[in-house]
């Protein structure tokens, strides 16, 4: 296990050498992730980790990949997607063009879920899904739209709970243990690297999805990210967070109205 | 509390359990009227996606306030906090709770080991960790770390556990400070900070 002081040294080095700023990350989780990396990569001394970070840019890429959490699934929290399907998309449907931002999209499972919802609402043709993540490696996976076939049984169940009426397997082709999702979806997606800590607003959106990303930030950084979302949302646009995330403790709170029990807020100011 | 055992005030009591542990809580909680200036955190293995069922059930059984756990919820004495399904529960230095969706540990999320370890790191000697009935090895490693950090460890007496594997595994691999049956656990918790 690394000490609190060593963690702070590592955070500083990674920032100074490579510009990745983890100083606003929640320490409890970050420390677990770094400990895990330390074990997986078989370090005995902290100084070895440090010199590898200083001398090998490729290793820092790996560090960023391992330290950020990339656990995701299609139609994660199916009842959330049911609300999007039944209450949010009918409102977005009235717009000539729909822009959605998946901030911290990881390997893209939730982006494809949204594309399926848009297609079923007959809105995909006038939608654009921007999907960003700090981690370039997961974005490469997301772009391909290829996921393990063994996950499809669970995703298909999630899809049905979310109110899906079609045969889920119509959306992908199965091959050698992989499920490849239709190019029709990928064609409506734009993937790019974006760091919520240091990068600014790049467009105006009707819906921002950022689910289970803010939990890894401390309160200050959460607040900054929420301000970024506020600046990137159209008037009456929606912000969707993870089921246990809230804007309750933030300064943008009074600019938003919570929809219902789901973690969806409408920008009202 | 045994004489001379604790001179430090306990800030947090954390209870971990799996199969058969809900029944223990439903016997314990109705008999607890207040918590003597500590927070009670409950980490149970539970079905993913199950919505507030456990929270509502426990609310029915106790007079102590049960707070909803969102990310960064402040941990305050006198309240009960229940780890939500599908997240690991972590403790921060500023006495807030953090959530984490990283890989399952011991096939579990929330994992008792993860929560115990994280609580031990922040609360050290002011932590009491109690491991109840269950069918897997989760919790043993966490208890060891609680003990190493100076906290007090309690394991449910296997004979009183519906599924004894979890307490048996703990007792076989570390030396808990106390091995107690359900009534003794109640007495123990009631006497904390008295």
Contacts between the chains, C-beta under 8 A, distances in Angstrom:
chain1	res1	chain2	res2	distance
A	26	B	90	7.5
A	26	B	92	6.5
A	26	B	98	4.8
A	27	B	92	6.5
A	27	B	93	6.7
A	28	B	90	3.7
A	28	B	91	6.0
A	28	B	92	5.2
A	28	B	98	5.0
A	28	B	100	7.8
A	28	B	118	5.4
A	28	B	121	7.8
A	28	B	122	7.9
A	29	B	90	5.8
A	29	B	98	5.9
A	29	B	100	4.6
A	29	B	102	7.5
A	32	B	90	7.3
A	32	B	100	7.3
A	32	B	102	7.4
A	32	B	114	7.5
A	32	B	118	7.5
A	33	B	102	7.1
A	69	B	100	6.8
A	69	B	101	6.0
A	69	B	102	4.5
A	71	B	101	5.0
A	71	B	102	6.0
A	71	B	103	6.4
A	77	B	49	7.0
A	78	B	49	7.7
A	79	B	51	7.7
A	212	B	101	5.1
A	214	B	71	7.0
A	215	B	71	4.5
A	215	B	87	7.7
A	215	B	98	6.5
A	215	B	99	4.8
A	215	B	100	6.5
A	215	B	101	7.3
A	216	B	100	7.4
A	218	B	92	7.9
A	219	B	72	5.9
A	219	B	96	7.8
A	222	B	72	7.4
A	242	B	71	7.8
A	242	B	101	8.0
A	243	B	84	7.8
A	244	B	69	7.0
A	244	B	70	5.1
A	244	B	71	5.4
A	244	B	84	5.5
A	244	B	87	6.2
A	244	B	99	5.3
A	245	B	70	6.8
A	245	B	71	5.3
A	246	B	70	4.7
A	246	B	71	7.0
A	248	B	70	7.3
A	249	B	72	6.3
